[in-house]
Structures are given as C-alpha cells and as structure tokens.
Amino acid sequence: MISYLLRRLAFLAGSLFLAGVVIFLLLRLLPGDPANSLLSVGATPEQIAAARHEIGSDRPLPEQFVTWLGQLATFDLGNSFISSLPVGPEITSRLDVTVPLTLLSFLLAVVIAVPVGFVAARRSATWYGTLINGISQLGIAVPVFWIGMILITVFALRLGVLPAGGFPQDGWALPGEALTSLALPVITVALVMSASLVRYVRSAALDVLGSDYLRTARALGSSFNRAMWRHGMRNGAVPVVSVLGIELATTLLGAVVVETVFALPGLGSLLAQAVAQHDYPTVQGVLFVSTFAVLVIGFLSDVAQRLIDPRLRGRLSGGAR
C-alpha cells in the first residue's frame, strides 16, 4: 500500500505539472492583449509597451513560465494585473463561498441519492421504481442554470422565503444569513448531482441484490438487512465511491455557472471576471487551485476504494511481487 501511495503521489505531482503547462500555454493563445486592460481607449504604442513591460508580458514565454513555476514553488500565485494585489489571498477569500457550496451540495445529493437509488433497485419492477429511474434520467438532461432560475422564480420571487442571490458582506460572521443565502444554490447543485448519483447507486445495488453471496447469506438464515449490512454494503460502495469522487470534482468545476446565476462571490465569479479582463495571474491561480483540488479528490477517491475493497489491495501486493 505504501508503494502504491508513493506511485500515486508521483503521478499527482506529474499531472499537476502538466496541468500547469497547459493552463499557461492556453492563456497565451487567447485573443487580446492583457496590457490593454490597464490602459484607457486610445493609448499610445509607447504606453502599451510600458504596460507590457510592467506586467512582464513582453518577456519570452519560457522565461514567464519559469518565473511562474518559481512562484508556485513558494506558494505564491503572483499579483493581479488589474488590482496589483496578491492572487492567493483573493482566492482564499472566495473559497469561503465555493467550498461550503460544494460540500453542502455534495452531502445533500448523497443523502438524497443513496436511499432513493436503493429503493429504485429494490423495487425496480414496480411503477415507482420505474418512475424514479425516469426522473433521474430527466434530471441529468436538465441544465443546472435552468433549475436555478426555476427555484429563484418559485422560492424567491413568488413565495419570498429565500433570497434570490448574493452573499452577506460580513461572510460567515452571521452563519444563519450565510446559510440562507446558499440554500437555493445548494439545492440547485444537489438536485442535478443526485439525479446522476441515483443511477449509479441503483446500478450498484442491482448488482449486489443479484449476487450469489447475498443469496447464500440469506439461505444460511441471515435477514435481508443483516446480509446487506455485512456483505452487500462494502461491495456496492466500491463503484459508488469512485463516482462520488468524480461528482465532487465536477461540482467544484461547475461552480462558475451556479455562482453566476446566484451572484455569489466565489471562485466562479472571480474566474469569469478575470477572463473578461485578461488578468492572467488570477485566471492561472483559479484554474491551478481548481485543478489541484480535482486531482486531490481523485487521489483520495482511489485510495478510499482500496481501503474498502481488500481485493484491490491484493492486486497491488501481487503486482508488487
């Protein structure tokens, strides 16, 4: 297991480096000159050249990339071209919105999807089992921003029980207000995520319900609940854990859409603003932090699967020999 963890950590570091190269190069291929964001309309060529020198965009790309890597090595994401403020603290402040939004949505989706998916599998031959499966298929096809607008129309504009968007200026100083402002965004993301998770939970539960080991346990006198708890839960959890990691990473990356719909000051809105202003350090910082989070989630998900399923650990030890 230790050898596996070391290999996975090396793979994580290599993937992060390649992601940094891709992020850096793709930003330089975008149309537009970041120096223009610092100047007013009608700037002279001399002023543009001075602005490029100030932000360092006139230097060769390899030199810019090496400088950026050096900053990353010291946990420095650079300074914004627009505000000249450090990017790191700005991203950290935005994470106060994005991380709770992602985690609360994830937890709510799991609470919805696991029991509903199991019921859909256990009662797959009934009308409501078929109905659950159909609704989950429909939920996957519905865009997240459309669900958000529907929830805003119903609960904010018509009923007036929840705010349509925004976040308290004092942040989490007043937890009640902060949670209330995140209620509709969390429900929006959770509904979309749970629709996808229900299908995977249903599929995993169907495999367990049709397995020989579960039938054998029942034949030896175990009740259904006891047999599921002792034999079915662990086997069914392995594929679900993998999907949970993917869904959590997808939710984090999709925050830009939800935060835009609900006007939340998170990473998504910061990224959208930075892209519009050609603020390369901020865009690089947000994308790099998001990529790092996604890779870490994938790493933890993979490790969790091997801790749950002894067969995977056996393959690792067999491969090591």
C-alpha positions in Angstrom: 0.0 0.0 0.0 2.9 2.4 0.8 4.4 1.7 -2.6 1.1 2.4 -4.2 0.7 5.7 -2.4 4.1 6.8 -3.4 3.3 6.0 -7.1 0.0 7.8 -6.9 1.7 10.9 -5.3 4.3 10.9 -8.1 1.5 10.7 -10.6 -0.3 13.5 -8.9 2.8 15.7 -9.0 3.3 14.9 -12.7 -0.3 15.6 -13.5 -0.2 18.9 -11.7 2.9 20.0 -13.6 1.3 19.1 -17.0 -1.8 20.9 -16.0 0.3 24.0 -15.2 1.9 23.8 -18.6 -1.5 23.5 -20.4 -3.0 26.4 -18.3 -0.1 28.7 -19.0 0.0 28.0 -22.8 -3.7 28.1 -23.4 -4.0 31.5 -21.7 -1.3 32.9 -24.0 -3.2 31.6 -27.1 -6.3 33.6 -26.2 -7.0 36.7 -28.3 -6.4 40.1 -26.7 -3.5 41.8 -25.0 -3.6 41.9 -21.2 -1.8 45.2 -21.3 -4.9 46.9 -22.8 -6.8 46.1 -19.6 -4.5 48.5 -17.8 -5.0 51.4 -20.3 -7.8 53.6 -21.5 -9.0 53.7 -25.0 -6.6 55.5 -27.4 -3.4 54.6 -25.6 -0.3 55.3 -27.5 2.1 52.5 -28.6 4.6 53.7 -26.0 2.1 53.4 -23.2 1.2 49.9 -24.4 4.8 48.9 -24.4 5.3 50.3 -20.9 2.3 48.4 -19.7 3.6 45.2 -21.2 6.9 45.7 -19.5 5.2 46.4 -16.2 3.3 43.2 -16.2 6.1 41.2 -17.8 4.2 40.1 -20.9 6.9 41.4 -23.2 9.3 38.7 -21.9 9.8 35.4 -23.7 7.3 32.7 -22.8 9.8 30.3 -21.4 11.1 33.0 -19.0 7.5 33.8 -18.0 6.8 30.1 -17.4 9.9 29.6 -15.3 9.0 32.7 -13.2 5.5 31.3 -12.6 6.8 27.9 -11.6 9.2 29.6 -9.2 6.3 31.5 -7.6 4.3 28.3 -7.3 7.2 26.6 -5.6 6.9 29.3 -2.8 3.1 29.1 -2.8 2.9 32.5 -4.5 0.3 32.8 -7.2 1.5 36.2 -8.3 -0.2 39.6 -8.3 -3.3 40.6 -10.3 -2.7 42.7 -13.4 -5.7 44.8 -12.6 -5.6 45.4 -8.8 -1.9 44.6 -8.2 -3.0 42.7 -5.1 -1.8 39.1 -4.4 -3.9 36.5 -6.1 -3.6 33.9 -3.3 -5.4 35.8 -0.5 -8.2 36.7 -3.1 -8.7 33.1 -4.0 -8.7 32.1 -0.3 -11.4 34.6 0.5 -13.5 33.3 -2.4 -13.1 29.7 -1.2 -15.2 30.7 1.8 -18.2 30.6 -0.6 -17.2 28.0 -3.1 -16.1 25.3 -0.6 -19.2 25.4 1.6 -21.4 25.5 -1.6 -19.6 22.4 -3.0 -19.5 20.4 0.2 -23.1 21.1 1.3 -24.4 20.3 -2.2 -22.4 17.1 -2.2 -23.7 16.0 1.2 -27.3 16.8 0.3 -27.0 14.9 -3.0 -25.6 11.9 -1.2 -28.4 12.0 1.4 -31.0 12.1 -1.5 -29.3 9.7 -3.9 -28.3 6.7 -1.7 -31.8 5.8 -0.3 -33.6 6.8 -3.5 -31.2 4.8 -5.7 -31.5 1.8 -3.3 -35.3 1.9 -3.4 -35.2 2.2 -7.2 -33.1 -1.0 -7.3 -35.1 -2.9 -4.7 -38.4 -2.0 -6.3 -37.2 -1.9 -9.9 -40.3 -4.0 -11.0 -42.8 -1.5 -9.5 -44.2 1.6 -11.1 -42.5 3.9 -8.6 -39.1 2.2 -9.2 -39.6 2.9 -12.9 -40.7 6.5 -12.1 -37.5 7.1 -10.1 -35.4 5.9 -12.9 -37.2 8.1 -15.4 -36.9 11.2 -13.2 -33.2 10.6 -12.7 -32.7 10.3 -16.5 -34.6 13.6 -17.0 -32.6 15.3 -14.2 -29.3 14.6 -15.9 -30.5 16.2 -19.1 -31.8 19.4 -17.5 -29.2 22.3 -17.4 -28.2 23.4 -13.9 -28.8 27.1 -14.6 -32.4 26.3 -15.7 -33.1 24.6 -12.4 -31.6 27.5 -10.6 -33.8 30.0 -12.4 -36.9 27.9 -11.6 -36.0 27.8 -7.9 -35.4 31.6 -7.9 -38.8 32.2 -9.5 -40.7 29.9 -7.1 -39.0 30.4 -3.7 -37.5 33.9 -4.1 -39.9 35.9 -6.4 -43.2 34.2 -5.7 -43.0 32.8 -2.2 -40.3 35.2 -0.9 -39.0 32.7 1.6 -35.4 32.6 0.3 -33.1 35.2 -1.2 -32.6 35.2 -5.0 -28.8 35.6 -4.8 -25.9 37.4 -3.2 -23.9 36.7 -0.1 -23.5 38.7 3.2 -20.7 41.2 3.1 -19.6 40.0 6.5 -19.3 36.5 5.2 -19.7 33.8 7.8 -19.8 36.3 10.7 -23.6 35.6 10.7 -23.8 31.9 9.9 -27.6 31.9 9.6 -27.6 34.6 6.9 -24.8 32.9 5.1 -26.5 29.5 5.1 -29.8 31.1 4.0 -28.1 32.8 1.0 -26.6 29.4 0.0 -29.8 27.5 0.3 -31.1 27.8 -3.3 -27.6 27.3 -4.9 -27.0 24.2 -2.7 -30.4 22.8 -3.6 -29.8 23.5 -7.3 -26.5 21.7 -7.5 -27.7 18.9 -5.2 -30.7 18.1 -7.5 -28.5 17.9 -10.6 -25.9 15.8 -8.8 -28.4 13.5 -7.1 -30.0 12.7 -10.5 -26.7 11.3 -11.7 -25.9 9.6 -8.5 -29.2 7.8 -8.3 -28.4 5.9 -11.5 -25.1 4.7 -10.2 -26.4 3.7 -6.8 -29.3 1.9 -8.5 -26.8 0.0 -10.7 -24.5 -0.9 -7.8 -27.5 -2.0 -5.7 -28.9 -4.2 -8.5 -25.5 -6.0 -8.8 -25.5 -6.6 -5.1 -29.1 -7.8 -5.0 -28.4 -10.3 -7.8 -25.2 -11.6 -6.3 -24.6 -15.2 -5.2 -23.0 -14.2 -1.9 -26.1 -12.3 -0.9 -28.4 -15.2 -1.8 -26.1 -17.6 0.1 -26.2 -15.4 3.2 -30.0 -15.3 3.1 -30.1 -19.1 2.6 -27.9 -19.5 5.7 -30.5 -17.7 7.8 -29.4 -14.0 7.7 -32.1 -11.5 7.4 -32.1 -9.2 4.4 -30.9 -6.2 6.3 -28.2 -8.1 8.1 -27.0 -9.7 4.8 -26.9 -6.3 3.1 -25.0 -4.7 6.0 -22.4 -7.5 6.4 -21.9 -8.4 2.7 -23.6 -6.0 0.4 -22.7 -2.6 1.6 -18.9 -2.8 1.1 -19.1 -4.4 -2.3 -21.7 -1.9 -3.5 -19.8 1.0 -2.1 -16.7 0.5 -4.3 -18.1 1.7 -7.6 -20.2 4.4 -5.8 -17.1 5.9 -4.1 -15.4 6.3 -7.5 -18.5 8.1 -8.9 -18.7 10.2 -5.7 -15.2 11.5 -6.3 -16.0 12.4 -9.9 -19.2 14.1 -8.9 -17.5 16.1 -6.2 -14.8 17.3 -8.6 -17.4 18.1 -11.3 -19.4 20.2 -8.7 -16.3 22.2 -7.8 -15.5 22.9 -11.5 -19.2 23.7 -12.3 -19.4 26.4 -9.6 -18.8 29.1 -12.1 -22.3 28.6 -13.6 -24.1 28.4 -10.3 -22.3 31.3 -8.7 -23.1 33.4 -11.8 -26.8 32.6 -11.6 -27.0 33.4 -7.9 -24.4 36.3 -7.9 -22.2 34.6 -5.4 -18.7 36.0 -4.8 -16.9 32.6 -5.2 -14.2 31.2 -7.4 -16.6 31.1 -10.4 -17.4 34.8 -10.4 -13.7 35.6 -9.8 -12.7 33.4 -12.8 -15.3 35.0 -15.1 -14.2 38.5 -14.1 -10.5 37.7 -14.6 -11.1 36.1 -18.0 -13.0 39.2 -19.2 -10.2 41.5 -18.0 -7.4 39.2 -19.4 -6.0 39.1 -15.8 -3.6 36.2 -16.4 -2.3 35.7 -12.9 -5.8 35.5 -11.4 -7.0 33.1 -14.2 -3.9 30.9 -13.7 -4.3 30.9 -10.0 -8.0 29.9 -10.0 -7.5 27.2 -12.6 -4.4 25.9 -10.9 -6.1 25.7 -7.5 -9.2 24.1 -9.0 -7.1 21.5 -10.9 -5.2 20.7 -7.7 -8.4 20.2 -5.8 -9.8 17.9 -8.6 -6.6 15.8 -8.6 -6.5 15.5 -4.8 -10.2 14.4 -4.8 -9.4 11.8 -7.4 -6.4 10.6 -5.4 -8.5 10.3 -2.2 -11.3 8.5 -4.0 -8.9 6.0 -5.4 -7.3 5.4 -2.0 -10.8 5.0 -0.4 -11.7 2.3 -2.9 -8.7 0.2 -2.0 -9.4 0.7 1.7 -12.9 -0.5 1.2 -12.2 -3.5 -1.1 -9.5 -5.9 0.0 -9.4 -7.4 -3.5 -7.8 -4.2 -4.8 -5.2 -4.3 -2.1 -4.5 -7.9 -3.1 -3.9 -6.9 -6.7 -1.5 -4.2 -5.6 0.6 -6.6 -3.4 0.5 -9.2 -6.2 1.7 -6.7 -8.7 4.5 -5.6 -6.4 5.8 -9.1 -6.2 
